Structure formats: C-alpha cells, structure tokens
C-alpha cells in the first residue's frame, strides 16, 4: 500500500510538471512581441449610406493581423474609433451630420497592437436619417397633452426632444421620446389645458440635431376615472372566465403583473369575444390604458404574448341592453397593439418590455358621445386566437 502511494505521488508530480511546462510554453508564445507594422489595407471601396459609410478593403497578408480600425472626427469634434475583426473585410463608420466629404484613416493592427501606416479614405455620407424623421414630424392636441407622430424608416435609435415655452424660455417637457420604432406615435401627458408653444427636435445617438418644429397647441382636459367606481357586468353574450380565480374585477385591483390577479376569458372559444364593465360615471371618454399580463416563458416575463390584446375594438354605451346585444353601443376605437421593435411573438427588446410594463395607451374617437359603460371586443390575440388576458386597466375622460 505504501509503495503504491509513492508511485501515485510520482505520477501526479510528473503530470503537474508537464502541465507547468505547457503553461510556460503558452506564456512564452503569448508574450512574443512583433514590433514590425503590418501591411496596409488595399483595394478600397466606399459605399455611402444615410449618415454613414461602409468601407470595404482587402486585408494585408500578415499572419498576426488582429483587426482594422477606422479613425475619424465628427462635425461636433468628437473623435471616433471603430474596429473591425480580421474575419471581416469592411468597417462601418457612422454619426455624420452633413452630406459633405469626411476623411477617414484606416489602420491594420497586429496582435501586438502595432498599427500599420494609415490609408486615407474620403467618404461622402448621404442625408442623416434624422432629417427624414423631422420632415414627417407632426404634433397635435391630445387628452392631457400632445401627440407626436413621425416615421423612422431606417429604425435608428432616436430621441425626439419636446420643449415647452415657460416665460419666454424653452424648458424640457415632462418626457422625451426615446425609440427605434419604425412608426413613432407617442403622447406626452400631464400638461395643463392652456395654449402653449412647443418646440420639437430630433436627435440621434451621436448628438446630431435637426431644425426645430415650433407649434402652438392646447391640450384637451382629461382625468383618471376612479377605479373605486368600476363594476363588473356579465351580460348574456359576454365571454366567461377560464378560471374561477380570475375575474373582471381583477382588472382594477392595482396589480399589473401577478397571477391570478387578471381577467382571462375562455381559451376554448373561437371567434370574437367581449367583456363589459361599468366605469360608474358618464363621461367623454378620452382613452384607456391596458396592462397586458406578462406570461412566464423560458426567456422571462413576456408581453405581446398568448392572450394579450393585439387586434381589438372598444365600444361605449350610456344604457347597454340587458340582452347583451350590440344595440345602443358606440364604437370608440379600433386598435392594433404594436411592439416598438416589430419583433414576432416570443421576442422582445427592453423598449418593448418597458412600454408594455408602463401600460399601453389607446386613444378614443374625440367625436364619440359621452358614455358610462365600456365593452372590449377582441378579434385576435398575439397567439392568433381570440381569448384575452388583461392584468389591469385605467379609463380616462372628462366627466364634467
């Protein structure tokens, strides 16, 4: 037994020595420094893009080439360094404000971080996408604020800055709009119902700004209708709940995320479904905010999923018929719930999540009459069927 222990110890020691020898060899190779500059990139081709340019090139033949870097200066004076792996044969340079020539220096860099002599390239980027967005920019009065719409065809990361006139000075409004959505449609709320001058400009992530749209708008009055007055109604044609633990009243219990504090209609029914509730007050309804139930998935809590509303209608009535028919109901709006990212069900960005988590707002037809009762009719949810899952809702309007 003692002899075997000695033999085992010798074998272990030899293994350690071999490993250490290998580590030393790897360390020796890793610390080899090649002070010779690599060759330059060649065969340059420039593709000018909106606010950017893609530069293609042929790589030098150096075996220890690591990356190619582009160095340039924006109109703001900010110096940019963009790196592209030796696996690629192009580099994308971005952030240009103007349609004018910009000088770019290209360097090949080896594993010892030694750079080649620069190759000078001139690019002439096309119009920055912020200007296309600016030209499509519109601002109109909304209940409790102003609604801003615009197109972002290139789906760039943009900020729409909204400022309001305060005693002759432009000051930031309650919120700016940060988005990469293709179609921008946001409402900035919490504003008083008096005429004000608004100044709106578009900025990209490189601090390039457009001109400023100045407009005078009078926000429309609205207030949150108190949930304490909401009541569930079950008319003969209304959808039933899937589980006894869910229910219509769970939509105004101030819980926006937890199971089973939601309304979940019958998952086995095909075709349109609808639910009805009483707001407790006759009002000129302005909008409804809906908090979808975030389903549990392998990717975490997922909005725009399962029974969450996608294509739906909202109707209002001051005196709904007791037989559950559609007599005496007025259409307040036909809606589609859209992700800012445009991704399919089961995928979402942080912007998608944050927007849904803060509540999805849907504005009603301003020409609709005063109503008291609300009916939500779903035609298609996110999974392609028609049941609906709603965690919470809030109705706004003018009850005066």
Protein Blocks (a to p, Z undefined) as FASTA:
>chain_A
ZZmmmmmmmmmmmmmmmmmmmmmmmmmmmmpccfbdcdddehiacdddehiacddddddf
bfkbfbdcdddddfkopacdddddfkbccdcdehiabdcddddddddddfkopacddddd
dddddddfklmmmmmpccdddehiacdddddfkopacdddddddeehiacddfbdcddfb
fbdcdddehiacbdcddddddddfkopacddddddddddddddddfklgccdddfkbccd
fbfkbcfklmmnopakbccbbcdddfkbgcjddddddehiacddfbdcddddddddfkbp
aehihjbcfbdcddddfbdcfklpaehiacfbdcddddfklpaehiacfklmmmmmnopa
ddddfkbccdfbdcdddfbdfkopabdcdfbdcddddfZZ
